[in-house]
Amino acid sequence: MADVQIDDGIIKILNLDIQDPKAAAVLAEYPQVRWAEITRRALKIGLGYLKGGAKD
């Protein structure tokens, strides 16, 4: 399980493994130097879909 912390509005995730071959294939199409930026954006978009879902 990943260690997730929130510090002053910054989400910090350590030791996160994502088992998704299709997502890995898409990410591999980009230069490795952009992987962190792309992953950050994807996570931000994904969490955006969850807005208000904690009360459901």
Protein Blocks (a to p, Z undefined) as FASTA:
>chain_A
ZZdddeehiacdehiacddfklmmmmmmpcfklmmmmmmmmmmmmmmmmgoklmZZ
